[in-house]
Amino acid sequence: GAGRSFVAGADIGQMKDFTPVQAKQFGMTIEQDIRDADQELDCDPVLIEQVLINLLKNAMEASLATDSRTVRLRVRREGRTICFYVEDHGCGISAETAKRIFDPFFSTKSTGMGIGLNICRSIVENHHGRLVFEPNAGGGTIFKLALPIVVAAAGINSAMDEAAQTQSNGAGTQAGA
C-alpha cells in the first residue's frame, strides 16, 4: 500500500486543526458535509490532507474577489471510491487557464510558483486516484478528488492469498504458523 490507512469520514476531522486558522485569515467559513464516507483508503493521510488543504486554500483565495465567504468540503462514497469535493463560488477558471492548470510552473497568482496543483495531481495519481475540476453551477469551481476504497479488494486478495497458501502448504497448514 501507499501508507497507513485513512478513514475519510473520521480522519477528515483531523483537518479541523488547520482549516479554521486558514479560514480565519481569509475571513472565510468552511462548511463540511460528510456522508457515508467511513471507508478505509490505502493512502498516506498526510499527503492527502495536504492536497485537500491546498485545494481549500485555492478555493478561499479564488473567493476573495467575490462576495462569497463560504467554501464547502463535501465527502461522499460513489461506488468504489470516496470523493472529496472542494466547492467555491469564486472567480472561476477561464478556458485558457483550464488547459494549463495542472502544468508545472503555471500559476495565475502573482506570488504563485505553479507547483501546487501539479504536485496535488501527482500525489493523487500515485494513490491510484483522480483529481479533476468543473465549473460550479452557481459560479466558481468544484475540484473533485476521487480515491479508491481498497478494503473490498484487500479482502479478496487476502482470501486468494490464504487459498493459495493452503494449496501450496498442504492440508490447511498456513505459512508462518
N, C-alpha and C positions, 0 to 999 in steps of 0.2 A: 504494500500500500504506500501511499504518498506521505503518511504520517499517522499521528494518533487520530482516533475518531472524533467526530464533531457532530453533535446532535443539534440540528438547525434551530428547532423551536426553543430548546433550553439554552444553548450556548450563545445565541444572539443576544441574550440578556447581559452577557459579559461586556458587550459594546456600550452598555449604558454608562460605563465609567468614562468613556471618551466622548461620546456624541453630545451630551448636554453641554459640556465645556465648549466644544467646537461650535455647536448651535448658538450658544450664548454670545460667542464672539461675533457671529454673523447676524445676531438678532432674529434667529430662526427657531422654529419648532420642528422636531422630527416626530412624526406620527408613526407608530409601529403597529402593523396589522399582521399578526402571525397566526395562521390557521393550518391545522393538520400537517405540521412540519416537524414533529418529533420522530424523525427518521435519521438513522445513523449514516453519516457520509464519511468515506475514507479520504480525508484531506488533511492538510496542515492547517489547523484552525487559525494560527497566527497569520498565515499568508492570506487566507480567505477573509479574515477580519480586516486586513489591510486593504484588500480590494474593495470591500464594502465601505470602509472609511473613505477611501479615495473617491468612490462614486458619490457618496453622500456629500463630501466636501465640494466636489464639482457641481452637484445639484444646488447646493446652497449658494455657491458663487454665481451660478447662472441665474438664480432667482433675485440676486441683489439689484439687477437692472429693472425689475418689475415690482409690482405691489405685493407679490406673493411672499409670504414669510413662513410657509409650511412646505416641508419636503416629506414625502411618505415612503416608508420602507414596508413593502408587503412581502410576505413569505408564504408560499403555497406548495403543496405537493401536486405535481402534474405527471401522472403516470409513474415512470421510474426515475423521476428527477425531483429535486427540490429547486424551486425557482425563487430567486430574490429579485424583487422589482424595486428600483430606486426611481421614484417619480417626482418630477418638479414641474412647476408652471413658470419656468424661467424664459429666457430669450429664445430657446430652441436651437436647433443645429441647422445651418444652411446646407444646401445641396452640395456646395463646394467643400465645406468642412466635412460633411458626412463621408465624402470619398477618401479623405485622408486622416480621419480622426484617430485611427489606430496606428498610423505610420510613426516610426521612431522620429523623434525630434520635431514633430509637428505640434504646434500649440497655437491657440487663439488668445492666450493670456500674455500680457506684456512681460511678465516675470516667469512665465512657464518655460520649462525645459523640454517639454514634449515627450517625456518618458512615462508619465503616469498611466495613461490608458494603454499604451503599448505593453508595459510591464504587466498591467492588470490582465490583459488578454492572454499573455504568455502564461501567467500563473494559472488562469482558469483552464487553458488548453492543456497544461501539464497535469491538471486534475481531471482530464477527460470531460471537461465541461465546455460551455459556450457562453460568450459574452456578446450580446447584440443590443441594438437600440432602435427605437422607433419614435416618431412624434407622439406627444401626448395630445389626445383629442381636445383637451381644454387649454392647449398652449404648453410649450415646454417639451420635455423629453422624458422617455421612460427607458432606463437601462435594465436589461434582463440578464441576470447571471443564473445559469442553469447548471446544476451539479448532479451527477448520477447518484442514486441511492444504491449502495453496494451490499447491503445486508442480505437481500434475497440471493444475489449472485454468490456471495461468500458462503451462504448456507448450502447452496447447490454444490459449490466447489468442495466444501468440507465433506459433504456426503459422498461425492465422487472419489475424493482422496481416501476416505475411510473404506469405501468399497474396493478401491484398488489395493490398499494396504492389506485388507482381509484376503483378497485373492492371492497376492504375492507372498503373504506370510503363512498361508495355510489356514487351518480351521479356526478362524476368529482371533488369531493372535495379532496384537497390534504392535507396531514398531515403537520402541522406547518404553514399552510397558514393563 
